[in-house]
Amino acid sequence: MPSRKAYGETHSVTSFLDFQARRLNLRYRDSEGKIKYCYTMNNTAIATPRVLIAIIENNQQKDGTIKVPEVLVPYMGKKVIGK
């Protein structure tokens, strides 16, 4: 993120171990037949605001318009975001 002069996190994952599984009663039977709680993960596939900041800051033109990266043009339906 150019305005921060640093990289920003766009994805994250946290291990909750069995905390959520106990609340949801998520269990499995191990190879010895014992019932155990699953380990769970909390995952953000994409932190949309942070990704948008990076796209805008890295593609903003001098006139204030934003050049849409080629790979995103089919989803945006335009090549430039303007005023």
PDB file with SEQRES, HELIX, SHEET and CRYST1 records, atoms N, CA, C and O in Angstrom:
SEQRES   1 A   83  MET PRO SER ARG LYS ALA TYR GLY GLU THR HIS SER VAL          
SEQRES   2 A   83  THR SER PHE LEU ASP PHE GLN ALA ARG ARG LEU ASN LEU          
SEQRES   3 A   83  ARG TYR ARG ASP SER GLU GLY LYS ILE LYS TYR CYS TYR          
SEQRES   4 A   83  THR MET ASN ASN THR ALA ILE ALA THR PRO ARG VAL LEU          
SEQRES   5 A   83  ILE ALA ILE ILE GLU ASN ASN GLN GLN LYS ASP GLY THR          
SEQRES   6 A   83  ILE LYS VAL PRO GLU VAL LEU VAL PRO TYR MET GLY LYS          
SEQRES   7 A   83  LYS VAL ILE GLY LYS                                          
HELIX    1 AA1 PRO A    2  ARG A    4  5                                   3    
HELIX    2 AA2 PHE A   19  LEU A   24  1                                   6    
HELIX    3 AA3 THR A   48  ASN A   59  1                                  12    
HELIX    4 AA4 GLU A   70  LEU A   72  5                                   3    
HELIX    5 AA5 VAL A   73  MET A   76  1                                   4    
SHEET    1 AA1 2 SER A  12  LEU A  17  0                                        
SHEET    2 AA1 2 THR A  40  THR A  44 -1                                        
SHEET    1 AA2 2 ARG A  27  ARG A  29  0                                        
SHEET    2 AA2 2 ILE A  35  TYR A  37 -1                                        
SHEET    1 AA3 2 ILE A  66  LYS A  67  0                                        
SHEET    2 AA3 2 VAL A  80  ILE A  81 -1                                        
CRYST1    1.000    1.000    1.000  90.00  90.00  90.00 P 1           1          
ATOM      1  N   MET A   1       0.855  -1.176   0.000  1.00  0.00           N  
ATOM      2  CA  MET A   1       0.000   0.000   0.000  1.00  0.00           C  
ATOM      3  C   MET A   1       0.894   1.230   0.000  1.00  0.00           C  
ATOM      4  O   MET A   1       1.492   1.567   1.021  1.00  0.00           O  
ATOM      5  N   PRO A   2       0.984   1.890  -1.129  1.00  0.00           N  
ATOM      6  CA  PRO A   2       1.895   3.023  -1.249  1.00  0.00           C  
ATOM      7  C   PRO A   2       1.708   4.103  -0.181  1.00  0.00           C  
ATOM      8  O   PRO A   2       2.692   4.665   0.301  1.00  0.00           O  
ATOM      9  N   SER A   3       0.475   4.396   0.190  1.00  0.00           N  
ATOM     10  CA  SER A   3       0.271   5.460   1.178  1.00  0.00           C  
ATOM     11  C   SER A   3       0.854   5.100   2.542  1.00  0.00           C  
ATOM     12  O   SER A   3       1.208   5.985   3.321  1.00  0.00           O  
ATOM     13  N   ARG A   4       0.953   3.829   2.825  1.00  0.00           N  
ATOM     14  CA  ARG A   4       1.541   3.374   4.093  1.00  0.00           C  
ATOM     15  C   ARG A   4       3.045   3.135   3.978  1.00  0.00           C  
ATOM     16  O   ARG A   4       3.751   2.987   4.975  1.00  0.00           O  
ATOM     17  N   LYS A   5       3.513   3.102   2.717  1.00  0.00           N  
ATOM     18  CA  LYS A   5       4.908   2.758   2.455  1.00  0.00           C  
ATOM     19  C   LYS A   5       5.248   1.394   3.071  1.00  0.00           C  
ATOM     20  O   LYS A   5       6.335   1.185   3.610  1.00  0.00           O  
ATOM     21  N   ALA A   6       4.275   0.472   2.971  1.00  0.00           N  
ATOM     22  CA  ALA A   6       4.446  -0.869   3.530  1.00  0.00           C  
ATOM     23  C   ALA A   6       3.438  -1.814   2.896  1.00  0.00           C  
ATOM     24  O   ALA A   6       2.483  -1.390   2.246  1.00  0.00           O  
ATOM     25  N   TYR A   7       3.671  -3.080   3.097  1.00  0.00           N  
ATOM     26  CA  TYR A   7       2.710  -4.069   2.648  1.00  0.00           C  
ATOM     27  C   TYR A   7       1.560  -4.137   3.641  1.00  0.00           C  
ATOM     28  O   TYR A   7       1.736  -3.845   4.824  1.00  0.00           O  
ATOM     29  N   GLY A   8       0.393  -4.520   3.165  1.00  0.00           N  
ATOM     30  CA  GLY A   8      -0.767  -4.685   4.037  1.00  0.00           C  
ATOM     31  C   GLY A   8      -1.313  -6.089   3.901  1.00  0.00           C  
ATOM     32  O   GLY A   8      -1.236  -6.692   2.831  1.00  0.00           O  
ATOM     33  N   GLU A   9      -1.857  -6.601   4.966  1.00  0.00           N  
ATOM     34  CA  GLU A   9      -2.420  -7.948   4.963  1.00  0.00           C  
ATOM     35  C   GLU A   9      -3.702  -7.984   4.142  1.00  0.00           C  
ATOM     36  O   GLU A   9      -4.605  -7.178   4.369  1.00  0.00           O  
ATOM     37  N   THR A  10      -3.792  -8.902   3.198  1.00  0.00           N  
ATOM     38  CA  THR A  10      -5.006  -9.028   2.387  1.00  0.00           C  
ATOM     39  C   THR A  10      -5.732 -10.338   2.668  1.00  0.00           C  
ATOM     40  O   THR A  10      -6.889 -10.493   2.275  1.00  0.00           O  
ATOM     41  N   HIS A  11      -5.084 -11.273   3.332  1.00  0.00           N  
ATOM     42  CA  HIS A  11      -5.681 -12.553   3.684  1.00  0.00           C  
ATOM     43  C   HIS A  11      -5.210 -12.905   5.087  1.00  0.00           C  
ATOM     44  O   HIS A  11      -4.123 -12.503   5.501  1.00  0.00           O  
ATOM     45  N   SER A  12      -6.016 -13.646   5.806  1.00  0.00           N  
ATOM     46  CA  SER A  12      -5.567 -14.064   7.131  1.00  0.00           C  
ATOM     47  C   SER A  12      -6.205 -15.392   7.507  1.00  0.00           C  
ATOM     48  O   SER A  12      -7.251 -15.774   6.982  1.00  0.00           O  
ATOM     49  N   VAL A  13      -5.559 -16.073   8.413  1.00  0.00           N  
ATOM     50  CA  VAL A  13      -6.095 -17.329   8.937  1.00  0.00           C  
ATOM     51  C   VAL A  13      -5.656 -17.452  10.393  1.00  0.00           C  
ATOM     52  O   VAL A  13      -4.523 -17.124  10.742  1.00  0.00           O  
ATOM     53  N   THR A  14      -6.555 -17.922  11.222  1.00  0.00           N  
ATOM     54  CA  THR A  14      -6.291 -18.083  12.648  1.00  0.00           C  
ATOM     55  C   THR A  14      -6.718 -19.469  13.066  1.00  0.00           C  
ATOM     56  O   THR A  14      -7.799 -19.929  12.700  1.00  0.00           O  
ATOM     57  N   SER A  15      -5.887 -20.129  13.822  1.00  0.00           N  
ATOM     58  CA  SER A  15      -6.231 -21.450  14.343  1.00  0.00           C  
ATOM     59  C   SER A  15      -6.988 -21.282  15.659  1.00  0.00           C  
ATOM     60  O   SER A  15      -6.468 -20.703  16.613  1.00  0.00           O  
ATOM     61  N   PHE A  16      -8.212 -21.789  15.702  1.00  0.00           N  
ATOM     62  CA  PHE A  16      -9.005 -21.735  16.928  1.00  0.00           C  
ATOM     63  C   PHE A  16      -8.904 -23.029  17.733  1.00  0.00           C  
ATOM     64  O   PHE A  16      -9.576 -23.201  18.750  1.00  0.00           O  
ATOM     65  N   LEU A  17      -8.052 -23.929  17.257  1.00  0.00           N  
ATOM     66  CA  LEU A  17      -7.922 -25.244  17.884  1.00  0.00           C  
ATOM     67  C   LEU A  17      -9.324 -25.835  18.070  1.00  0.00           C  
ATOM     68  O   LEU A  17     -10.077 -25.917  17.099  1.00  0.00           O  
ATOM     69  N   ASP A  18      -9.694 -26.247  19.280  1.00  0.00           N  
ATOM     70  CA  ASP A  18     -11.019 -26.855  19.437  1.00  0.00           C  
ATOM     71  C   ASP A  18     -12.050 -25.917  20.065  1.00  0.00           C  
ATOM     72  O   ASP A  18     -13.140 -26.356  20.431  1.00  0.00           O  
ATOM     73  N   PHE A  19     -11.721 -24.645  20.193  1.00  0.00           N  
ATOM     74  CA  PHE A  19     -12.634 -23.683  20.825  1.00  0.00           C  
ATOM     75  C   PHE A  19     -14.000 -23.651  20.139  1.00  0.00           C  
ATOM     76  O   PHE A  19     -15.023 -23.853  20.794  1.00  0.00           O  
ATOM     77  N   GLN A  20     -14.026 -23.399  18.821  1.00  0.00           N  
ATOM     78  CA  GLN A  20     -15.299 -23.346  18.112  1.00  0.00           C  
ATOM     79  C   GLN A  20     -15.949 -24.721  18.032  1.00  0.00           C  
ATOM     80  O   GLN A  20     -17.171 -24.836  18.117  1.00  0.00           O  
ATOM     81  N   ALA A  21     -15.142 -25.757  17.871  1.00  0.00           N  
ATOM     82  CA  ALA A  21     -15.680 -27.109  17.743  1.00  0.00           C  
ATOM     83  C   ALA A  21     -16.443 -27.519  19.002  1.00  0.00           C  
ATOM     84  O   ALA A  21     -17.467 -28.195  18.906  1.00  0.00           O  
ATOM     85  N   ARG A  22     -15.972 -27.130  20.147  1.00  0.00           N  
ATOM     86  CA  ARG A  22     -16.684 -27.461  21.395  1.00  0.00           C  
ATOM     87  C   ARG A  22     -18.047 -26.775  21.434  1.00  0.00           C  
ATOM     88  O   ARG A  22     -19.037 -27.381  21.843  1.00  0.00           O  
ATOM     89  N   ARG A  23     -18.100 -25.527  21.014  1.00  0.00           N  
ATOM     90  CA  ARG A  23     -19.372 -24.806  20.996  1.00  0.00           C  
ATOM     91  C   ARG A  23     -20.348 -25.406  19.990  1.00  0.00           C  
ATOM     92  O   ARG A  23     -21.557 -25.427  20.219  1.00  0.00           O  
ATOM     93  N   LEU A  24     -19.802 -25.901  18.862  1.00  0.00           N  
ATOM     94  CA  LEU A  24     -20.644 -26.481  17.810  1.00  0.00           C  
ATOM     95  C   LEU A  24     -20.809 -27.993  17.948  1.00  0.00           C  
ATOM     96  O   LEU A  24     -21.561 -28.621  17.203  1.00  0.00           O  
ATOM     97  N   ASN A  25     -20.095 -28.561  18.910  1.00  0.00           N  
ATOM     98  CA  ASN A  25     -20.109 -30.010  19.141  1.00  0.00           C  
ATOM     99  C   ASN A  25     -19.637 -30.783  17.902  1.00  0.00           C  
ATOM    100  O   ASN A  25     -20.204 -31.818  17.552  1.00  0.00           O  
ATOM    101  N   LEU A  26     -18.589 -30.264  17.245  1.00  0.00           N  
ATOM    102  CA  LEU A  26     -18.005 -30.923  16.073  1.00  0.00           C  
ATOM    103  C   LEU A  26     -16.983 -31.945  16.552  1.00  0.00           C  
ATOM    104  O   LEU A  26     -15.963 -31.595  17.145  1.00  0.00           O  
ATOM    105  N   ARG A  27     -17.273 -33.201  16.286  1.00  0.00           N  
ATOM    106  CA  ARG A  27     -16.392 -34.259  16.786  1.00  0.00           C  
ATOM    107  C   ARG A  27     -16.076 -35.260  15.681  1.00  0.00           C  
ATOM    108  O   ARG A  27     -16.742 -35.308  14.647  1.00  0.00           O  
ATOM    109  N   TYR A  28     -15.054 -36.045  15.928  1.00  0.00           N  
ATOM    110  CA  TYR A  28     -14.695 -37.140  15.034  1.00  0.00           C  
ATOM    111  C   TYR A  28     -14.183 -38.297  15.873  1.00  0.00           C  
ATOM    112  O   TYR A  28     -13.842 -38.129  17.044  1.00  0.00           O  
ATOM    113  N   ARG A  29     -14.134 -39.452  15.272  1.00  0.00           N  
ATOM    114  CA  ARG A  29     -13.627 -40.640  15.951  1.00  0.00           C  
ATOM    115  C   ARG A  29     -12.240 -40.937  15.379  1.00  0.00           C  
ATOM    116  O   ARG A  29     -12.085 -41.095  14.168  1.00  0.00           O  
ATOM    117  N   ASP A  30     -11.229 -41.012  16.257  1.00  0.00           N  
ATOM    118  CA  ASP A  30      -9.863 -41.266  15.787  1.00  0.00           C  
ATOM    119  C   ASP A  30      -9.664 -42.742  15.450  1.00  0.00           C  
ATOM    120  O   ASP A  30     -10.597 -43.538  15.560  1.00  0.00           O  
ATOM    121  N   SER A  31      -8.459 -43.105  15.044  1.00  0.00           N  
ATOM    122  CA  SER A  31      -8.179 -44.481  14.617  1.00  0.00           C  
ATOM    123  C   SER A  31      -8.346 -45.508  15.739  1.00  0.00           C  
ATOM    124  O   SER A  31      -8.518 -46.699  15.477  1.00  0.00           O  
ATOM    125  N   GLU A  32      -8.296 -45.045  16.975  1.00  0.00           N  
ATOM    126  CA  GLU A  32      -8.494 -45.946  18.120  1.00  0.00           C  
ATOM    127  C   GLU A  32      -9.948 -45.969  18.581  1.00  0.00           C  
ATOM    128  O   GLU A  32     -10.288 -46.643  19.553  1.00  0.00           O  
ATOM    129  N   GLY A  33     -10.806 -45.225  17.873  1.00  0.00           N  
ATOM    130  CA  GLY A  33     -12.226 -45.207  18.214  1.00  0.00           C  
ATOM    131  C   GLY A  33     -12.610 -44.164  19.265  1.00  0.00           C  
ATOM    132  O   GLY A  33     -13.768 -44.097  19.676  1.00  0.00           O  
ATOM    133  N   LYS A  34     -11.652 -43.358  19.699  1.00  0.00           N  
ATOM    134  CA  LYS A  34     -11.951 -42.319  20.695  1.00  0.00           C  
ATOM    135  C   LYS A  34     -12.581 -41.116  20.010  1.00  0.00           C  
ATOM    136  O   LYS A  34     -12.186 -40.738  18.907  1.00  0.00           O  
ATOM    137  N   ILE A  35     -13.566 -40.519  20.676  1.00  0.00           N  
ATOM    138  CA  ILE A  35     -14.214 -39.322  20.138  1.00  0.00           C  
ATOM    139  C   ILE A  35     -13.414 -38.099  20.574  1.00  0.00           C  
ATOM    140  O   ILE A  35     -13.127 -37.913  21.756  1.00  0.00           O  
ATOM    141  N   LYS A  36     -13.064 -37.273  19.595  1.00  0.00           N  
ATOM    142  CA  LYS A  36     -12.285 -36.058  19.869  1.00  0.00           C  
ATOM    143  C   LYS A  36     -12.935 -34.881  19.163  1.00  0.00           C  
ATOM    144  O   LYS A  36     -13.679 -35.049  18.197  1.00  0.00           O  
ATOM    145  N   TYR A  37     -12.642 -33.689  19.660  1.00  0.00           N  
ATOM    146  CA  TYR A  37     -13.132 -32.476  19.011  1.00  0.00           C  
ATOM    147  C   TYR A  37     -12.200 -32.101  17.857  1.00  0.00           C  
ATOM    148  O   TYR A  37     -10.984 -32.271  17.945  1.00  0.00           O  
ATOM    149  N   CYS A  38     -12.785 -31.596  16.790  1.00  0.00           N  
ATOM    150  CA  CYS A  38     -12.017 -31.132  15.633  1.00  0.00           C  
ATOM    151  C   CYS A  38     -11.282 -29.846  15.987  1.00  0.00           C  
ATOM    152  O   CYS A  38     -11.661 -29.142  16.922  1.00  0.00           O  
ATOM    153  N   TYR A  39     -10.244 -29.550  15.245  1.00  0.00           N  
ATOM    154  CA  TYR A  39      -9.616 -28.237  15.305  1.00  0.00           C  
ATOM    155  C   TYR A  39     -10.215 -27.419  14.175  1.00  0.00           C  
ATOM    156  O   TYR A  39     -10.448 -27.947  13.087  1.00  0.00           O  
ATOM    157  N   THR A  40     -10.463 -26.157  14.410  1.00  0.00           N  
ATOM    158  CA  THR A  40     -11.078 -25.308  13.393  1.00  0.00           C  
ATOM    159  C   THR A  40     -10.177 -24.126  13.065  1.00  0.00           C  
ATOM    160  O   THR A  40      -9.280 -23.768  13.828  1.00  0.00           O  
ATOM    161  N   MET A  41     -10.445 -23.532  11.904  1.00  0.00           N  
ATOM    162  CA  MET A  41      -9.702 -22.374  11.438  1.00  0.00           C  
ATOM    163  C   MET A  41     -10.684 -21.250  11.125  1.00  0.00           C  
ATOM    164  O   MET A  41     -11.800 -21.500  10.671  1.00  0.00           O  
ATOM    165  N   ASN A  42     -10.267 -20.030  11.365  1.00  0.00           N  
ATOM    166  CA  ASN A  42     -11.026 -18.867  10.951  1.00  0.00           C  
ATOM    167  C   ASN A  42     -10.236 -18.259   9.801  1.00  0.00           C  
ATOM    168  O   ASN A  42      -9.076 -17.883   9.967  1.00  0.00           O  
ATOM    169  N   ASN A  43     -10.865 -18.165   8.637  1.00  0.00           N  
ATOM    170  CA  ASN A  43     -10.120 -17.748   7.457  1.00  0.00           C  
ATOM    171  C   ASN A  43     -10.850 -16.632   6.729  1.00  0.00           C  
ATOM    172  O   ASN A  43     -12.048 -16.727   6.464  1.00  0.00           O  
ATOM    173  N   THR A  44     -10.126 -15.587   6.414  1.00  0.00           N  
ATOM    174  CA  THR A  44     -10.638 -14.525   5.563  1.00  0.00           C  
ATOM    175  C   THR A  44     -10.062 -14.751   4.185  1.00  0.00           C  
ATOM    176  O   THR A  44      -8.858 -14.591   3.980  1.00  0.00           O  
ATOM    177  N   ALA A  45     -10.906 -15.120   3.236  1.00  0.00           N  
ATOM    178  CA  ALA A  45     -10.425 -15.414   1.888  1.00  0.00           C  
ATOM    179  C   ALA A  45      -9.821 -14.170   1.252  1.00  0.00           C  
ATOM    180  O   ALA A  45      -8.791 -14.240   0.582  1.00  0.00           O  
ATOM    181  N   ILE A  46     -10.465 -13.043   1.465  1.00  0.00           N  
ATOM    182  CA  ILE A  46      -9.924 -11.792   0.927  1.00  0.00           C  
ATOM    183  C   ILE A  46     -10.499 -10.625   1.730  1.00  0.00           C  
ATOM    184  O   ILE A  46     -11.713 -10.513   1.903  1.00  0.00           O  
ATOM    185  N   ALA A  47      -9.632  -9.780   2.205  1.00  0.00           N  
ATOM    186  CA  ALA A  47     -10.057  -8.585   2.946  1.00  0.00           C  
ATOM    187  C   ALA A  47     -10.325  -7.490   1.908  1.00  0.00           C  
ATOM    188  O   ALA A  47      -9.434  -6.711   1.568  1.00  0.00           O  
ATOM    189  N   THR A  48     -11.542  -7.444   1.422  1.00  0.00           N  
ATOM    190  CA  THR A  48     -11.908  -6.593   0.287  1.00  0.00           C  
ATOM    191  C   THR A  48     -11.452  -5.135   0.420  1.00  0.00           C  
ATOM    192  O   THR A  48     -10.855  -4.615  -0.522  1.00  0.00           O  
ATOM    193  N   PRO A  49     -11.704  -4.455   1.536  1.00  0.00           N  
ATOM    194  CA  PRO A  49     -11.266  -3.056   1.609  1.00  0.00           C  
ATOM    195  C   PRO A  49      -9.759  -2.890   1.419  1.00  0.00           C  
ATOM    196  O   PRO A  49      -9.318  -1.938   0.776  1.00  0.00           O  
ATOM    197  N   ARG A  50      -8.979  -3.796   1.966  1.00  0.00           N  
ATOM    198  CA  ARG A  50      -7.525  -3.689   1.832  1.00  0.00           C  
ATOM    199  C   ARG A  50      -7.071  -3.939   0.402  1.00  0.00           C  
ATOM    200  O   ARG A  50      -6.145  -3.290  -0.083  1.00  0.00           O  
ATOM    201  N   VAL A  51      -7.725  -4.882  -0.274  1.00  0.00           N  
ATOM    202  CA  VAL A  51      -7.373  -5.153  -1.661  1.00  0.00           C  
ATOM    203  C   VAL A  51      -7.757  -3.972  -2.532  1.00  0.00           C  
ATOM    204  O   VAL A  51      -7.005  -3.596  -3.431  1.00  0.00           O  
ATOM    205  N   LEU A  52      -8.922  -3.380  -2.279  1.00  0.00           N  
ATOM    206  CA  LEU A  52      -9.338  -2.201  -3.049  1.00  0.00           C  
ATOM    207  C   LEU A  52      -8.371  -1.044  -2.860  1.00  0.00           C  
ATOM    208  O   LEU A  52      -8.048  -0.342  -3.819  1.00  0.00           O  
ATOM    209  N   ILE A  53      -7.907  -0.839  -1.639  1.00  0.00           N  
ATOM    210  CA  ILE A  53      -6.927   0.225  -1.381  1.00  0.00           C  
ATOM    211  C   ILE A  53      -5.684  -0.011  -2.240  1.00  0.00           C  
ATOM    212  O   ILE A  53      -5.186   0.910  -2.887  1.00  0.00           O  
ATOM    213  N   ALA A  54      -5.189  -1.245  -2.243  1.00  0.00           N  
ATOM    214  CA  ALA A  54      -3.983  -1.558  -3.011  1.00  0.00           C  
ATOM    215  C   ALA A  54      -4.207  -1.345  -4.511  1.00  0.00           C  
ATOM    216  O   ALA A  54      -3.350  -0.785  -5.194  1.00  0.00           O  
ATOM    217  N   ILE A  55      -5.357  -1.789  -5.020  1.00  0.00           N  
ATOM    218  CA  ILE A  55      -5.648  -1.615  -6.450  1.00  0.00           C  
ATOM    219  C   ILE A  55      -5.753  -0.138  -6.800  1.00  0.00           C  
ATOM    220  O   ILE A  55      -5.176   0.308  -7.792  1.00  0.00           O  
ATOM    221  N   ILE A  56      -6.481   0.618  -5.996  1.00  0.00           N  
ATOM    222  CA  ILE A  56      -6.665   2.050  -6.271  1.00  0.00           C  
ATOM    223  C   ILE A  56      -5.335   2.792  -6.209  1.00  0.00           C  
ATOM    224  O   ILE A  56      -4.995   3.544  -7.123  1.00  0.00           O  
ATOM    225  N   GLU A  57      -4.584   2.580  -5.132  1.00  0.00           N  
ATOM    226  CA  GLU A  57      -3.332   3.315  -4.969  1.00  0.00           C  
ATOM    227  C   GLU A  57      -2.288   2.963  -6.022  1.00  0.00           C  
ATOM    228  O   GLU A  57      -1.496   3.818  -6.418  1.00  0.00           O  
ATOM    229  N   ASN A  58      -2.279   1.732  -6.471  1.00  0.00           N  
ATOM    230  CA  ASN A  58      -1.274   1.314  -7.449  1.00  0.00           C  
ATOM    231  C   ASN A  58      -1.680   1.599  -8.888  1.00  0.00           C  
ATOM    232  O   ASN A  58      -0.853   1.487  -9.793  1.00  0.00           O  
ATOM    233  N   ASN A  59      -2.941   1.967  -9.118  1.00  0.00           N  
ATOM    234  CA  ASN A  59      -3.409   2.181 -10.485  1.00  0.00           C  
ATOM    235  C   ASN A  59      -4.018   3.557 -10.713  1.00  0.00           C  
ATOM    236  O   ASN A  59      -4.589   3.811 -11.773  1.00  0.00           O  
ATOM    237  N   GLN A  60      -3.905   4.446  -9.733  1.00  0.00           N  
ATOM    238  CA  GLN A  60      -4.463   5.788  -9.907  1.00  0.00           C  
ATOM    239  C   GLN A  60      -3.591   6.597 -10.858  1.00  0.00           C  
ATOM    240  O   GLN A  60      -2.365   6.608 -10.750  1.00  0.00           O  
ATOM    241  N   GLN A  61      -4.255   7.271 -11.788  1.00  0.00           N  
ATOM    242  CA  GLN A  61      -3.568   8.089 -12.789  1.00  0.00           C  
ATOM    243  C   GLN A  61      -3.446   9.529 -12.278  1.00  0.00           C  
ATOM    244  O   GLN A  61      -4.093   9.893 -11.296  1.00  0.00           O  
ATOM    245  N   LYS A  62      -2.639  10.329 -12.924  1.00  0.00           N  
ATOM    246  CA  LYS A  62      -2.433  11.719 -12.497  1.00  0.00           C  
ATOM    247  C   LYS A  62      -3.719  12.536 -12.494  1.00  0.00           C  
ATOM    248  O   LYS A  62      -3.869  13.461 -11.696  1.00  0.00           O  
ATOM    249  N   ASP A  63      -4.660  12.188 -13.399  1.00  0.00           N  
ATOM    250  CA  ASP A  63      -5.921  12.940 -13.464  1.00  0.00           C  
ATOM    251  C   ASP A  63      -6.951  12.450 -12.438  1.00  0.00           C  
ATOM    252  O   ASP A  63      -8.076  12.947 -12.408  1.00  0.00           O  
ATOM    253  N   GLY A  64      -6.577  11.491 -11.608  1.00  0.00           N  
ATOM    254  CA  GLY A  64      -7.476  10.989 -10.559  1.00  0.00           C  
ATOM    255  C   GLY A  64      -8.256   9.753 -10.944  1.00  0.00           C  
ATOM    256  O   GLY A  64      -8.862   9.113 -10.085  1.00  0.00           O  
ATOM    257  N   THR A  65      -8.255   9.401 -12.234  1.00  0.00           N  
ATOM    258  CA  THR A  65      -8.945   8.183 -12.649  1.00  0.00           C  
ATOM    259  C   THR A  65      -8.134   6.964 -12.215  1.00  0.00           C  
ATOM    260  O   THR A  65      -6.950   7.065 -11.893  1.00  0.00           O  
ATOM    261  N   ILE A  66      -8.794   5.826 -12.213  1.00  0.00           N  
ATOM    262  CA  ILE A  66      -8.127   4.592 -11.811  1.00  0.00           C  
ATOM    263  C   ILE A  66      -8.167   3.618 -12.974  1.00  0.00           C  
ATOM    264  O   ILE A  66      -9.239   3.272 -13.470  1.00  0.00           O  
ATOM    265  N   LYS A  67      -6.998   3.178 -13.405  1.00  0.00           N  
ATOM    266  CA  LYS A  67      -6.906   2.205 -14.481  1.00  0.00           C  
ATOM    267  C   LYS A  67      -7.194   0.830 -13.886  1.00  0.00           C  
ATOM    268  O   LYS A  67      -6.498   0.382 -12.975  1.00  0.00           O  
ATOM    269  N   VAL A  68      -8.215   0.170 -14.401  1.00  0.00           N  
ATOM    270  CA  VAL A  68      -8.589  -1.158 -13.917  1.00  0.00           C  
ATOM    271  C   VAL A  68      -7.581  -2.170 -14.465  1.00  0.00           C  
ATOM    272  O   VAL A  68      -7.344  -2.198 -15.673  1.00  0.00           O  
ATOM    273  N   PRO A  69      -6.981  -3.005 -13.602  1.00  0.00           N  
ATOM    274  CA  PRO A  69      -6.045  -4.014 -14.094  1.00  0.00           C  
ATOM    275  C   PRO A  69      -6.730  -4.917 -15.130  1.00  0.00           C  
ATOM    276  O   PRO A  69      -7.892  -5.287 -14.964  1.00  0.00           O  
ATOM    277  N   GLU A  70      -6.009  -5.263 -16.190  1.00  0.00           N  
ATOM    278  CA  GLU A  70      -6.573  -6.039 -17.296  1.00  0.00           C  
ATOM    279  C   GLU A  70      -7.328  -7.277 -16.827  1.00  0.00           C  
ATOM    280  O   GLU A  70      -8.388  -7.597 -17.366  1.00  0.00           O  
ATOM    281  N   VAL A  71      -6.801  -7.965 -15.846  1.00  0.00           N  
ATOM    282  CA  VAL A  71      -7.427  -9.195 -15.366  1.00  0.00           C  
ATOM    283  C   VAL A  71      -8.804  -8.934 -14.738  1.00  0.00           C  
ATOM    284  O   VAL A  71      -9.629  -9.844 -14.663  1.00  0.00           O  
ATOM    285  N   LEU A  72      -9.055  -7.701 -14.288  1.00  0.00           N  
ATOM    286  CA  LEU A  72     -10.339  -7.358 -13.665  1.00  0.00           C  
ATOM    287  C   LEU A  72     -11.329  -6.697 -14.616  1.00  0.00           C  
ATOM    288  O   LEU A  72     -12.502  -6.547 -14.276  1.00  0.00           O  
ATOM    289  N   VAL A  73     -10.879  -6.303 -15.792  1.00  0.00           N  
ATOM    290  CA  VAL A  73     -11.752  -5.617 -16.759  1.00  0.00           C  
ATOM    291  C   VAL A  73     -13.016  -6.419 -17.071  1.00  0.00           C  
ATOM    292  O   VAL A  73     -14.097  -5.832 -17.107  1.00  0.00           O  
ATOM    293  N   PRO A  74     -12.931  -7.738 -17.299  1.00  0.00           N  
ATOM    294  CA  PRO A  74     -14.159  -8.487 -17.596  1.00  0.00           C  
ATOM    295  C   PRO A  74     -15.197  -8.420 -16.460  1.00  0.00           C  
ATOM    296  O   PRO A  74     -16.398  -8.514 -16.713  1.00  0.00           O  
ATOM    297  N   TYR A  75     -14.740  -8.260 -15.231  1.00  0.00           N  
ATOM    298  CA  TYR A  75     -15.659  -8.199 -14.089  1.00  0.00           C  
ATOM    299  C   TYR A  75     -16.197  -6.791 -13.861  1.00  0.00           C  
ATOM    300  O   TYR A  75     -17.314  -6.608 -13.378  1.00  0.00           O  
ATOM    301  N   MET A  76     -15.389  -5.809 -14.214  1.00  0.00           N  
ATOM    302  CA  MET A  76     -15.786  -4.412 -14.038  1.00  0.00           C  
ATOM    303  C   MET A  76     -16.597  -3.886 -15.212  1.00  0.00           C  
ATOM    304  O   MET A  76     -17.449  -3.013 -15.043  1.00  0.00           O  
ATOM    305  N   GLY A  77     -16.332  -4.420 -16.403  1.00  0.00           N  
ATOM    306  CA  GLY A  77     -17.026  -3.950 -17.592  1.00  0.00           C  
ATOM    307  C   GLY A  77     -16.482  -2.628 -18.113  1.00  0.00           C  
ATOM    308  O   GLY A  77     -17.082  -2.015 -18.996  1.00  0.00           O  
ATOM    309  N   LYS A  78     -15.373  -2.192 -17.585  1.00  0.00           N  
ATOM    310  CA  LYS A  78     -14.725  -0.959 -18.051  1.00  0.00           C  
ATOM    311  C   LYS A  78     -13.244  -1.029 -17.745  1.00  0.00           C  
ATOM    312  O   LYS A  78     -12.793  -1.806 -16.904  1.00  0.00           O  
ATOM    313  N   LYS A  79     -12.486  -0.179 -18.465  1.00  0.00           N  
ATOM    314  CA  LYS A  79     -11.047  -0.164 -18.287  1.00  0.00           C  
ATOM    315  C   LYS A  79     -10.560   0.933 -17.363  1.00  0.00           C  
ATOM    316  O   LYS A  79      -9.443   0.891 -16.849  1.00  0.00           O  
ATOM    317  N   VAL A  80     -11.436   1.930 -17.161  1.00  0.00           N  
ATOM    318  CA  VAL A  80     -11.055   3.071 -16.318  1.00  0.00           C  
ATOM    319  C   VAL A  80     -12.246   3.437 -15.421  1.00  0.00           C  
ATOM    320  O   VAL A  80     -13.398   3.444 -15.855  1.00  0.00           O  
ATOM    321  N   ILE A  81     -11.929   3.738 -14.164  1.00  0.00           N  
ATOM    322  CA  ILE A  81     -12.945   4.265 -13.237  1.00  0.00           C  
ATOM    323  C   ILE A  81     -12.691   5.754 -13.166  1.00  0.00           C  
ATOM    324  O   ILE A  81     -11.609   6.188 -12.771  1.00  0.00           O  
ATOM    325  N   GLY A  82     -13.683   6.533 -13.545  1.00  0.00           N  
ATOM    326  CA  GLY A  82     -13.490   7.981 -13.597  1.00  0.00           C  
ATOM    327  C   GLY A  82     -14.438   8.734 -12.704  1.00  0.00           C  
ATOM    328  O   GLY A  82     -15.209   8.163 -11.933  1.00  0.00           O  
ATOM    329  N   LYS A  83     -14.348  10.053 -12.841  1.00  0.00           N  
ATOM    330  CA  LYS A  83     -15.191  10.947 -12.032  1.00  0.00           C  
ATOM    331  C   LYS A  83     -16.599  10.991 -12.590  1.00  0.00           C  
ATOM    332  O   LYS A  83     -17.457  11.687 -12.048  1.00  0.00           O  
TER     333      LYS A  83                                                      
END                                                                             
